[in-house]
Amino acid sequence: MNIKYTTILFIAIPLVLAAFTHLWNPVGFPDVFYDEGIYMYRAMHLMAGGGPQIDYFHDHPFFGQLFLAGALSLTGYPDSLHPTTDTNSVQMLYLVPRVLMGILAIFDTFLIYKISERRYSKNVALLASVMFAVMPITWLTRRILLDSILLPFLLTSILFAIYAKDSKNKNLLVVLSGIFLGITLFTKETMVVMIPLIAVLVYHGTRNRKMLGLWLIPVILIPMIWPLQSIQDNQFHLWITDILYQAHRQNNNFINTVENFFFFDPVLLILGLAGILYAILKKDSVILLWFIPFLVFLVSVGYSQYFYWIPLLPILCIAAAILIMELCTRAKENFRHIAPFIVVSCIGIFGLTMSFLLINSNVSGQYDAVSYVLENVHNSNIPNQNDTTIVSSPVYSWIFHYVYHISDVLPDYRALLYIPTPTRHVILISDLHFKSNMNSGKQLSDLYYNTTLMKKFRGGVLDANLGQYPFTSMVANYEGSEVEIRTK
């Protein structure tokens, strides 16, 4: 086959697979996680004319909401959807940003291919990108999270740093690498752990300290926008306080995140860690500088969640692909040339099958719950409707406030810990995330027990065998499995 067409085919295979696994049924699976609601609320606040910062809590830089707001605005969102109160219309409100996450994941797959091809070989590139496209754990990138948003910027920075080595336009590529890493840090500050990797790539590619300094300028200046904005708003003391709070949050959850990874995708975890061990033997600086600093961060940080693995998924795929392709070169001579393609086919079919079982599910009762509230918020069954506040997590509140323009909506049920409800009557949307936080303050438990159940919605998670792979991933989709509408 012509080399040109072979190259096109090699790239097309993982991209087609990624398009399927990341765009199929984006609102059916996974459910809507609490943090997704936070980032959608902030993006909608920005689109409504508010600033990038809401209230006084500086938990992360604000490029995430800038990116979401900018991308969604290009589609005329949400007015272009002509939202109504039925469940399908509510699903569309999450469909658009979830599709955006899927598009980013497809681009991630392309970048993983190009990084692996440039640094290693086409066979490694094909296998690594196919693994990222189909392995079950990569469903994490379907969520509307900062980690999903920053990943293509991080990978682009790495790619430019690698390409700078043999390029006639070293200055341009080095600056672009710095800009994209700066944007990554402006999305989530914890990505400082990636600075050593890309700094080493830039220096090894240029052998010039001045070029490293040139790269460092945007890496420092772009994320500085965050504290500078707090200074402009006279909130720098709050910014410092919030940064310290974030750094000292505790949940002792690292072991749980490793266990979650193992239950979600034992194949990729085992192959990836085996690849990391092989990289240690081979002293592969790219893999080690990508993996080890981030792993140290996960171990040392007081607060960690399962989706913090997202920036490590590409390197686990690449490390596993390098090891597997090395083993293929040691196969019998008459089998050596076809071994890589057999491996890619087997892993591709396995991963695609397991992923399809997940992404073809409908796990959430959240959309039905929102529709029910919308259709009943002005219903005579609810007493004194004009004197009623909707209390919910941000998963729901941004829809009521910014799409349907309902006035009395708390942005987050946690607001009750600091202020009383502005009205005498309440509609409470109680999901399992709310119930898990009821011990945060007496106000939440009092509200729950002083309200009456109107309707309960169940998600498909309750019908799945959570102990059977790959449905073990359903454990992280609990929030939409049981949603109660309660009134007072």
C-alpha positions in Angstrom: 0.0 0.0 0.0 1.2 3.5 -0.8 3.0 5.1 2.2 0.8 8.2 2.0 -2.4 6.1 2.2 -1.0 4.0 4.9 -0.4 7.1 7.0 -3.9 8.4 6.4 -5.3 5.0 7.4 -3.2 4.9 10.5 -4.6 8.3 11.6 -8.1 7.7 10.5 -8.6 4.4 12.4 -8.2 5.9 16.0 -10.1 9.1 15.0 -13.1 7.2 13.8 -13.1 5.0 16.9 -12.7 8.1 19.1 -15.6 9.8 17.3 -17.8 6.9 18.1 -16.8 6.3 21.7 -16.9 9.9 22.7 -19.9 11.2 20.7 -22.3 8.3 21.1 -25.1 8.9 23.6 -23.3 11.8 25.4 -26.3 12.6 27.7 -27.2 8.9 28.5 -23.8 8.2 29.9 -22.2 9.3 32.2 -24.7 11.0 34.6 -24.2 14.7 35.4 -21.5 15.2 38.0 -21.7 18.0 40.6 -18.6 19.7 39.3 -20.0 19.7 35.7 -22.9 21.8 37.1 -20.4 24.3 38.7 -18.5 24.9 35.4 -21.7 25.2 33.4 -23.1 27.7 36.0 -19.9 29.8 35.7 -20.0 29.7 31.9 -23.6 30.7 31.8 -23.0 33.5 34.3 -20.3 34.8 32.0 -22.5 34.5 28.9 -25.2 36.4 30.8 -22.9 39.4 31.2 -21.3 38.6 34.5 -17.6 38.5 35.2 -15.4 35.4 35.1 -15.5 35.2 38.9 -18.7 34.4 40.8 -18.9 35.7 44.3 -15.7 35.3 46.3 -14.5 31.8 46.0 -11.3 31.4 44.0 -10.9 27.6 43.7 -9.4 27.5 40.2 -8.4 29.9 37.4 -11.2 30.9 35.1 -10.1 29.9 31.6 -12.4 26.9 31.9 -15.5 29.1 31.9 -14.0 31.5 29.4 -13.5 28.5 27.0 -16.9 27.0 27.6 -18.7 30.4 27.3 -16.8 31.3 24.1 -17.5 27.9 22.4 -21.1 27.8 23.4 -21.7 31.4 22.3 -20.6 30.5 18.8 -23.6 28.2 18.6 -26.1 30.7 19.9 -26.5 28.6 22.9 -29.0 28.2 24.7 -31.5 30.2 22.7 -30.7 28.4 19.4 -32.1 25.2 21.1 -35.5 26.9 21.7 -35.7 25.2 25.1 -39.1 23.9 26.3 -39.9 22.1 29.6 -39.9 18.5 28.3 -37.1 16.0 29.1 -35.7 15.9 25.6 -35.2 19.7 25.7 -33.5 19.5 29.0 -31.2 16.8 27.7 -30.2 19.1 24.8 -28.9 21.7 27.2 -26.3 19.2 28.4 -25.9 17.5 24.9 -24.2 20.6 23.4 -21.4 21.0 26.0 -21.0 17.2 26.2 -20.5 17.0 22.4 -17.9 19.8 22.8 -16.1 17.5 25.3 -16.3 14.7 22.7 -14.7 16.8 20.0 -11.9 17.7 22.4 -11.4 14.0 23.1 -11.1 13.3 19.3 -8.5 16.0 19.0 -6.7 14.5 22.0 -6.6 11.2 20.2 -5.0 12.9 17.2 -2.4 14.7 19.4 -1.5 11.4 21.1 -0.9 9.8 17.7 1.3 12.7 16.5 3.3 12.8 19.8 3.9 9.1 19.7 4.7 9.0 16.0 7.3 11.8 16.3 8.9 10.5 19.5 8.7 6.7 18.9 7.1 5.1 15.8 3.9 4.8 13.7 3.1 1.4 15.3 3.3 2.9 18.8 1.3 5.9 17.6 -1.4 3.7 16.2 -1.7 1.5 19.3 -1.5 4.3 21.8 -4.2 6.4 20.0 -6.5 3.4 19.6 -6.2 2.6 23.3 -7.1 6.2 24.2 -10.0 6.1 21.8 -11.6 2.9 23.0 -10.5 1.8 26.5 -13.3 2.1 29.0 -11.6 4.5 31.4 -11.5 7.3 28.8 -15.2 7.8 29.4 -14.0 10.2 32.0 -13.2 12.8 29.3 -16.9 12.8 28.4 -17.6 14.9 31.5 -17.6 18.7 31.4 -14.5 19.1 33.6 -11.5 21.3 33.7 -9.3 18.2 33.2 -11.2 17.4 29.9 -10.8 21.0 28.8 -7.1 21.4 29.6 -5.9 18.1 28.1 -5.8 19.2 24.4 -3.9 22.4 25.4 -1.4 20.3 27.4 -0.9 17.8 24.6 -0.5 20.6 22.1 2.2 22.2 24.2 4.1 18.8 24.4 3.7 18.3 20.7 5.2 21.7 19.8 8.1 21.1 22.2 8.9 17.8 20.5 8.5 19.3 17.0 10.8 22.2 17.9 13.8 19.9 17.9 14.1 19.4 14.1 12.3 22.5 13.0 13.6 25.6 11.2 11.1 27.6 13.2 12.3 26.7 16.7 11.4 30.1 18.1 7.8 30.0 17.0 7.3 26.4 18.1 8.9 27.1 21.5 6.7 30.2 22.1 3.6 28.3 21.0 4.5 25.5 23.4 4.8 28.0 26.2 1.5 29.7 25.3 -0.4 26.4 25.3 1.2 25.3 28.6 0.3 28.8 30.0 -3.3 28.2 29.0 -3.2 24.8 30.6 -2.1 26.4 33.9 -4.7 29.1 33.5 -7.3 26.3 33.3 -6.1 24.4 36.4 -3.2 25.4 38.5 -2.2 21.9 39.5 -0.8 21.4 36.0 2.5 23.0 37.3 3.6 19.4 37.7 4.0 19.2 33.9 6.5 22.1 33.7 9.6 19.8 34.2 8.5 17.5 31.3 8.0 20.3 28.7 11.0 22.3 30.0 13.3 19.3 29.4 11.8 18.7 26.0 12.3 22.4 25.0 15.9 22.4 26.3 16.9 19.1 24.7 15.3 20.2 21.5 17.1 23.6 21.3 20.2 23.2 23.6 19.7 26.9 24.3 19.0 28.5 27.7 17.7 31.6 26.1 15.1 29.6 24.2 14.1 28.0 27.5 13.7 31.5 29.0 11.6 32.5 26.0 9.4 29.5 26.5 9.0 30.3 30.2 7.6 33.8 29.6 4.1 32.8 28.5 4.1 29.9 31.0 4.4 32.5 33.8 2.5 35.4 32.4 -0.7 33.8 31.2 -1.7 32.1 34.5 -0.8 35.4 36.3 -4.0 36.8 34.9 -5.8 34.9 37.7 -4.2 36.6 40.7 -4.1 40.0 38.9 -7.8 39.8 38.3 -8.3 39.2 42.1 -6.1 42.3 42.8 -8.2 44.4 40.4 -11.4 43.3 42.2 -9.8 43.9 45.7 -10.0 40.2 46.5 -6.4 39.2 46.6 -6.6 38.4 50.3 -9.5 36.1 49.5 -7.5 34.6 46.6 -4.7 33.7 49.0 -7.2 32.3 51.6 -8.9 30.1 48.9 -5.6 28.8 47.5 -4.5 27.7 51.0 -7.9 26.1 51.5 -7.7 24.2 48.3 -4.2 23.0 49.1 -5.1 21.8 52.5 -8.4 20.1 51.7 -8.4 16.5 53.0 -10.3 13.4 52.0 -7.4 10.8 52.1 -8.7 9.5 48.8 -5.6 8.5 46.8 -6.0 4.8 47.5 -9.6 5.1 46.5 -8.7 6.7 43.2 -6.3 3.9 42.4 -8.9 1.3 43.3 -11.5 3.2 41.1 -9.0 3.1 38.2 -8.5 -0.6 38.7 -12.2 -1.4 38.8 -13.0 1.0 35.9 -10.2 -0.3 33.6 -7.9 -3.0 35.0 -6.5 -3.7 31.5 -5.2 -0.2 30.8 -3.9 0.3 34.4 -1.9 -3.0 34.3 -0.6 -2.5 30.8 0.2 1.2 31.5 2.0 0.5 34.8 4.0 -2.3 33.1 4.9 0.2 30.4 6.0 2.7 33.1 8.3 0.0 34.6 9.7 -0.7 31.2 10.3 3.1 30.7 12.3 3.1 34.0 14.5 0.3 32.6 15.0 2.2 29.4 15.4 5.6 31.2 12.7 7.2 28.9 12.7 10.8 30.2 9.4 11.7 28.5 7.4 9.0 30.1 9.0 9.3 33.5 8.7 13.1 33.7 5.1 12.9 32.6 4.1 10.2 35.0 6.2 10.5 38.2 5.7 14.2 39.1 2.0 13.8 38.6 1.9 10.6 40.6 3.8 12.3 43.4 1.2 15.1 43.3 -1.7 12.7 43.5 0.0 10.9 46.5 0.8 14.1 48.4 -2.3 16.2 47.7 -4.9 16.0 50.5 -7.8 15.9 48.2 -8.1 13.8 45.1 -10.8 12.4 42.8 -11.0 9.7 40.3 -11.1 12.1 37.3 -7.7 13.5 38.3 -6.2 10.6 36.3 -7.3 12.3 33.0 -4.0 14.0 32.3 -2.2 10.7 32.9 -4.4 8.6 30.5 -2.3 9.6 27.4 1.0 8.6 28.9 -0.4 5.3 30.2 -1.6 4.5 26.7 1.8 5.5 25.2 3.8 3.6 27.8 1.7 0.5 27.3 2.0 0.8 23.5 5.8 1.1 23.6 6.1 -2.1 25.7 3.7 -4.1 23.6 5.4 -3.1 20.3 8.8 -4.0 21.8 7.4 -7.4 22.7 6.1 -7.7 19.1 9.6 -7.2 17.7 10.7 -10.3 19.7 8.0 -12.5 18.1 9.0 -15.2 15.7 10.2 -13.8 12.4 7.4 -15.1 10.3 4.9 -13.5 12.7 6.8 -10.3 13.6 5.3 -8.1 10.8 1.7 -8.9 11.5 1.9 -9.1 15.3 1.4 -5.3 15.8 -1.7 -5.3 13.7 -3.1 -8.3 15.5 -2.5 -6.7 18.8 -4.1 -3.4 17.7 -7.1 -5.3 16.4 -7.5 -7.3 19.6 -7.2 -4.4 21.9 -9.4 -2.2 19.7 -12.2 -4.8 19.6 -12.0 -5.5 23.3 -11.9 -1.8 24.3 -14.7 -0.9 21.8 -16.9 -3.7 23.1 -16.4 -2.8 26.8 -16.9 0.9 26.1 -20.0 0.4 24.1 -21.6 -1.5 26.9 -21.1 1.6 29.0 -21.9 4.4 26.6 -25.0 2.8 25.4 -26.5 3.0 28.9 -28.9 5.6 30.2 -28.0 6.1 33.8 -29.5 9.4 34.9 -32.9 10.5 36.3 -31.6 14.1 36.5 -33.2 15.3 33.2 -36.6 13.9 34.1 -36.3 15.6 37.5 -35.5 19.0 35.9 -38.4 18.6 33.5 -40.8 17.7 36.3 -39.8 20.9 38.3 -40.1 23.1 35.2 -43.6 21.7 34.4 -44.8 22.0 38.0 -43.0 25.1 39.3 -46.1 27.2 38.5 -48.5 24.4 39.1 -51.3 24.8 41.6 -50.1 21.7 43.4 -47.3 23.8 44.8 -48.6 26.3 47.3 -47.7 30.0 47.0 -45.7 29.4 43.9 -44.5 33.0 43.7 -43.1 32.6 47.2 -41.0 29.5 46.4 -37.3 29.0 46.1 -35.7 26.2 44.2 -32.9 24.6 46.1 -30.5 22.3 44.3 -27.0 21.6 43.3 -25.4 23.5 40.3 -26.2 20.5 38.2 -29.8 21.9 38.0 -29.7 25.5 39.2 -28.0 27.0 36.1 -30.8 25.6 34.0 -33.5 27.2 36.1 -31.7 30.5 36.5 -30.0 31.2 33.1 -32.1 29.2 30.7 -35.6 29.5 32.1 -35.0 32.7 34.0 -36.7 31.6 37.2 -35.9 34.3 39.8 -35.8 32.5 43.1 -33.1 29.9 42.6 -30.1 29.2 44.8 -26.9 28.6 42.8 -26.0 25.8 45.2 -27.7 24.2 48.1 -24.6 24.9 50.2 -25.7 28.6 50.2 -28.1 27.5 52.9 -25.2 27.1 55.3 -24.6 30.9 55.2 -28.0 32.5 54.3 -31.6 31.5 54.9 -34.0 30.8 52.0 -35.4 34.1 50.7 -38.9 32.7 50.6 -41.2 30.8 52.9 -41.7 27.8 50.5 -39.1 25.6 48.9 -38.7 23.1 46.1 -35.8 20.9 47.0 -34.0 18.7 44.4 -32.3 16.1 46.5 -29.9 13.7 44.8 -27.3 11.4 46.3 -24.7 14.2 46.2 -27.0 16.4 48.4 -27.6 13.5 50.8 -23.8 12.9 51.1 -23.4 16.5 52.1 -26.3 16.7 54.6 -23.8 16.3 57.5 -22.1 19.6 56.4 -24.6 21.6 58.4 -27.9 21.3 60.3 -29.5 23.6 57.7 -29.3 20.9 55.0 -30.6 18.1 57.1 -33.4 20.3 58.5 -34.5 21.2 55.0 -34.6 17.6 53.9 -36.6 16.3 56.8 -39.0 19.3 56.9 -40.0 18.8 53.2 -42.5 16.3 51.7 -41.6 14.0 48.9 -43.5 14.8 45.7 -41.7 12.6 43.1 -38.7 10.3 42.9 -36.7 9.5 39.7 -34.4 6.6 39.3 -31.5 6.2 36.9 -30.3 3.1 35.1 -27.4 2.6 37.5 -29.7 0.9 39.9 -30.4 -1.8 37.3 -26.8 -2.5 36.5 -24.6 -5.2 38.1 -22.0 -2.9 39.7 -19.7 -5.8 40.5 -19.4 -7.0 36.8 -16.8 -5.4 34.5 -17.2 -3.0 32.7 -20.3 -1.9 34.7 -18.0 -1.3 37.7 -17.7 2.3 36.2 -21.3 2.8 37.2 -20.1 3.4 40.8 -19.0 6.9 39.7 -22.4 7.6 38.2 -24.4 7.4 41.4 -25.6 11.1 41.5 -28.3 10.6 38.9 -29.4 7.2 40.2 -31.9 8.6 42.7 -33.4 12.1 42.5 -36.1 13.3 44.8 -38.4 16.3 44.3 -39.4 17.6 47.7 -41.5 20.6 48.8 -42.2 22.7 51.8 
